[in-house]
Amino acid sequence: MNTFRWILVTPLALLAFAGGSLLGSVVVDLYGNQSAADIAAAFLACFCAPFVAGLVAPSRRTKTSRVVASILAVLAILGVVLTFVSIDGQPPDTSFLRRFVVPVAQLLGVLYATFLLPPFVVPGAKLEDLFRELAGLGSVVVMLGVLITLTGVLTRLFAGTWRLSSLGLAIALLGIATWLAPHAAVFLRMRRLRSDDSS
């Protein structure tokens, strides 16, 4: 049985990746925004693949998820490099969306899957473990956002645009929201307990 589940890891991870990408079409149908669809597809595909791989693996689930996540992260970085290279005489893709936003969305999907999986697969994990992972994830995302923002400030000297810095700030805000989410949940839980005690 375990051997069969190991065999299923790769095809199901690929299927999850494809399913996450297809969900981007839902964004187009709902909002008619192709850019938002590309970003959503990039994030969901790179979130679903390592998450499903970790769920399906019969053992070493966290490590399996991290292996898949690492492969996707390398491919995302390679995708950034390829946007600066001319292939078969074709000019490289210079759009900001393809060069920066989509790869960053892929990296975020990998990060969120890597941090959120353990509470679902570790025996005896509690809600507090999920909150702890969310807090750690938020800190990492904030640091990624700060790094991209500082890179954008440096590239402003050469590219003459603040778009990369704006992207970094948006990621930092996402990280702050992720970090605040478990703290807000704990605060609301404590407030509910106090109201129940007082009543």
C-alpha positions as CSV (number, residue, x, y, z in Angstrom):
1,M,0.0,0.0,0.0
2,N,2.8,2.4,0.9
3,T,4.6,1.7,-2.4
4,F,1.4,2.4,-4.3
5,R,1.0,5.8,-2.5
6,W,4.6,6.7,-3.3
7,I,3.9,5.9,-7.0
8,L,0.9,8.3,-6.8
9,V,2.9,11.2,-5.4
10,T,4.3,12.5,-8.7
11,P,1.2,12.1,-10.9
12,L,-1.1,13.6,-8.2
13,A,1.3,16.5,-7.6
14,L,1.3,17.2,-11.4
15,L,-2.5,16.9,-11.4
16,A,-2.7,19.4,-8.5
17,F,-0.4,21.7,-10.3
18,A,-2.5,21.6,-13.5
19,G,-5.7,22.0,-11.4
20,G,-4.3,25.1,-9.7
21,S,-3.4,26.5,-13.0
22,L,-6.9,25.9,-14.4
23,L,-8.4,27.8,-11.5
24,G,-6.9,30.9,-13.1
25,S,-9.5,30.6,-15.8
26,V,-12.2,31.1,-13.1
27,V,-10.7,34.5,-12.4
28,V,-11.0,35.4,-16.0
29,D,-14.6,34.3,-16.1
30,L,-15.4,36.2,-12.9
31,Y,-13.5,39.4,-13.4
32,G,-12.3,39.3,-17.0
33,N,-8.8,40.2,-15.9
34,Q,-6.1,38.1,-17.6
35,S,-3.3,39.5,-15.4
36,A,-5.1,38.5,-12.2
37,A,-5.8,35.1,-13.7
38,D,-2.1,34.6,-14.4
39,I,-1.1,35.6,-10.9
40,A,-3.8,33.4,-9.3
41,A,-2.8,30.4,-11.5
42,A,0.9,30.8,-10.7
43,F,0.2,30.9,-6.9
44,L,-2.4,28.1,-6.8
45,A,-0.4,25.8,-9.0
46,C,2.7,26.1,-6.8
47,F,0.7,25.8,-3.7
48,C,-1.4,22.8,-4.6
49,A,1.5,20.6,-6.0
50,P,3.7,20.4,-2.9
51,F,0.7,20.4,-0.5
52,V,-0.9,17.5,-2.3
53,A,2.4,15.7,-2.6
54,G,2.8,16.0,1.2
55,L,-0.7,14.7,1.9
56,V,-0.4,11.7,-0.4
57,A,3.1,10.6,0.7
58,P,2.8,7.6,3.1
59,S,5.8,8.9,5.2
60,R,8.3,11.7,5.3
61,R,5.5,14.0,4.2
62,T,7.1,17.3,5.1
63,K,10.3,16.4,3.4
64,T,8.4,15.2,0.3
65,S,6.5,18.5,0.2
66,R,9.8,20.4,0.5
67,V,11.4,18.5,-2.3
68,V,8.5,19.3,-4.7
69,A,8.5,22.9,-3.4
70,S,12.3,23.3,-4.0
71,I,11.9,22.0,-7.6
72,L,9.1,24.5,-8.2
73,A,11.2,27.3,-6.7
74,V,14.1,26.5,-8.9
75,L,11.8,26.5,-12.0
76,A,10.4,29.9,-10.9
77,I,13.9,31.4,-10.6
78,L,14.8,29.8,-13.9
79,G,11.8,31.4,-15.5
80,V,13.0,34.8,-14.4
81,V,16.4,34.2,-15.9
82,L,14.8,33.1,-19.2
83,T,12.8,36.3,-19.5
84,F,16.2,38.1,-20.0
85,V,17.4,35.7,-22.6
86,S,16.7,35.7,-26.3
87,I,15.6,32.3,-27.5
88,D,15.7,31.3,-31.3
89,G,16.1,34.9,-32.2
90,Q,12.9,35.9,-30.5
91,P,13.1,38.9,-28.2
92,P,12.8,38.1,-24.5
93,D,9.6,38.7,-22.7
94,T,10.1,42.1,-21.0
95,S,6.6,42.5,-19.5
96,F,6.7,43.2,-15.8
97,L,4.0,40.7,-15.1
98,R,5.9,37.8,-16.7
99,R,9.3,38.8,-15.6
100,F,8.6,39.5,-11.9
101,V,5.0,39.2,-10.7
102,V,4.3,35.7,-11.9
103,P,7.6,34.2,-10.5
104,V,7.0,35.9,-7.2
105,A,3.5,34.5,-7.1
106,Q,5.0,31.1,-7.7
107,L,7.5,31.5,-4.9
108,L,4.7,32.7,-2.5
109,G,2.7,29.6,-3.4
110,V,5.7,27.4,-2.5
111,L,6.2,29.2,0.8
112,Y,2.6,29.0,1.8
113,A,2.4,25.3,1.0
114,T,5.7,24.6,2.9
115,F,4.6,26.3,6.0
116,L,0.9,25.3,6.1
117,L,1.3,21.6,5.4
118,P,3.0,20.4,8.7
119,P,0.0,21.0,11.0
120,F,-2.1,18.9,8.6
121,V,0.2,15.9,8.5
122,V,2.1,15.8,11.8
123,P,0.3,13.5,14.3
124,G,-1.0,15.3,17.3
125,A,-0.8,18.7,15.7
126,K,-3.1,21.3,17.2
127,L,-4.6,24.6,16.1
128,E,-1.8,26.4,17.9
129,D,0.7,24.7,15.7
130,L,-1.1,26.1,12.6
131,F,-1.0,29.5,14.2
132,R,2.7,29.2,14.9
133,E,3.3,28.2,11.3
134,L,1.3,31.2,10.1
135,A,3.3,33.6,12.2
136,G,6.5,32.2,10.9
137,L,5.2,32.3,7.4
138,G,4.2,35.9,7.8
139,S,7.7,36.8,9.0
140,V,9.3,35.1,6.0
141,V,7.0,36.8,3.5
142,V,7.7,40.2,5.1
143,M,11.4,39.6,4.7
144,L,10.9,38.6,1.1
145,G,8.9,41.7,0.5
146,V,11.5,43.9,2.1
147,L,14.2,42.3,0.0
148,I,12.3,42.9,-3.2
149,T,11.5,46.5,-2.2
150,L,15.2,47.2,-1.6
151,T,16.1,45.6,-4.9
152,G,13.5,47.8,-6.5
153,V,15.0,50.9,-5.0
154,L,18.4,49.9,-6.5
155,T,17.0,49.1,-9.9
156,R,15.2,52.5,-9.8
157,L,18.5,54.0,-10.6
158,F,18.8,52.1,-13.8
159,A,15.2,51.2,-14.9
160,G,13.6,54.5,-13.8
161,T,10.5,52.8,-12.4
162,W,9.2,52.0,-8.9
163,R,7.1,49.0,-10.0
164,L,9.4,46.5,-8.4
165,S,9.4,48.4,-5.1
166,S,5.6,48.6,-5.3
167,L,5.5,44.8,-5.7
168,G,7.8,44.4,-2.7
169,L,5.6,46.6,-0.5
170,A,2.5,44.6,-1.6
171,I,4.3,41.4,-0.6
172,A,5.3,42.9,2.7
173,L,1.7,43.9,3.4
174,L,0.6,40.3,2.6
175,G,3.2,39.0,5.1
176,I,2.0,41.4,7.8
177,A,-1.6,40.3,7.2
178,T,-0.5,36.6,7.4
179,W,1.4,37.3,10.6
180,L,-1.5,39.1,12.1
181,A,-4.1,36.5,11.2
182,P,-3.3,34.0,14.0
183,H,-2.8,36.8,16.6
184,A,-6.3,38.1,15.6
185,A,-7.7,34.6,15.9
186,V,-6.3,34.2,19.4
187,F,-7.5,37.7,20.4
188,L,-11.0,36.9,19.3
189,R,-11.0,33.5,21.0
190,M,-9.9,35.1,24.3
191,R,-12.5,37.8,23.9
192,R,-15.2,35.1,23.4
193,L,-14.0,33.2,26.4
194,R,-14.1,36.3,28.6
195,S,-17.6,37.1,27.4
196,D,-18.8,33.6,28.2
197,D,-17.3,33.8,31.6
198,S,-18.9,37.1,32.4
199,S,-22.3,35.9,31.2
